[in-house]
């Protein structure tokens, strides 16, 4: 299983998006996005919800959680 940063990065790359494209569409700074993807800090749930909506996926899919 990927860590949360790797999962966020993989999802962005799977969608073919750059950090700047995600920033423009969501209003989340590319600096924050980069720090999350590198595992420097954890995003709060509000930002995760915003990213999941942007990508058209669930929160579980966003962070690659394996549910029982």
C-alpha positions as CSV (number, residue, x, y, z in Angstrom):
1,X,0.0,0.0,0.0
2,X,1.2,3.5,-0.9
3,X,1.7,6.2,1.8
4,X,-0.8,9.1,1.5
5,X,1.7,11.4,-0.3
6,X,2.5,8.7,-2.9
7,X,-1.3,8.1,-3.4
8,X,-2.0,11.8,-3.9
9,X,0.8,12.1,-6.4
10,X,-0.2,8.9,-8.3
11,X,-3.8,10.1,-8.6
12,X,-2.7,13.5,-9.9
13,X,-0.4,11.9,-12.5
14,X,-3.0,9.3,-13.4
15,X,-5.3,12.2,-14.3
16,X,-2.5,13.8,-16.3
17,X,-2.5,17.0,-14.2
18,X,0.4,19.2,-13.1
19,X,0.6,20.8,-9.7
20,X,-0.2,24.2,-11.4
21,X,-3.3,22.8,-13.1
22,X,-4.6,21.4,-9.9
23,X,-3.9,24.7,-8.1
24,X,-5.8,26.7,-10.7
25,X,-8.8,24.3,-10.6
26,X,-9.0,23.9,-6.8
27,X,-7.5,27.0,-5.3
28,X,-5.1,24.8,-3.3
29,X,-1.6,26.2,-3.7
30,X,0.9,24.1,-5.6
31,X,3.3,24.5,-2.6
32,X,0.8,22.8,-0.3
33,X,0.1,20.1,-2.9
34,X,3.8,19.4,-3.3
35,X,4.3,19.2,0.5
36,X,1.5,16.7,0.8
37,X,2.8,14.6,-2.0
38,X,6.3,14.6,-0.5
39,X,4.8,13.6,2.9
40,X,6.1,16.7,4.6
41,X,2.7,17.6,6.1
42,X,-0.8,16.0,6.1
43,X,-3.7,17.8,4.3
44,X,-6.8,18.4,6.3
45,X,-10.0,16.6,5.4
46,X,-11.5,19.7,3.7
47,X,-8.7,19.8,1.2
48,X,-9.0,16.0,0.7
49,X,-12.7,16.4,-0.1
50,X,-11.9,19.2,-2.5
51,X,-9.3,17.0,-4.3
52,X,-11.6,14.0,-4.4
53,X,-14.3,16.0,-6.0
54,X,-11.9,17.6,-8.5
55,X,-10.7,14.1,-9.5
56,X,-14.3,12.6,-9.5
57,X,-13.4,9.9,-7.0
58,X,-14.1,8.9,-3.4
59,X,-11.9,9.9,-0.5
60,X,-10.9,6.2,-0.1
61,X,-9.8,6.2,-3.8
62,X,-7.9,9.4,-3.3
63,X,-5.7,8.1,-0.5
64,X,-5.7,4.5,-1.7
65,X,-7.3,3.1,1.4
66,X,-8.0,-0.6,1.3
67,X,-11.4,-1.1,3.1
68,X,-12.3,-4.5,4.5
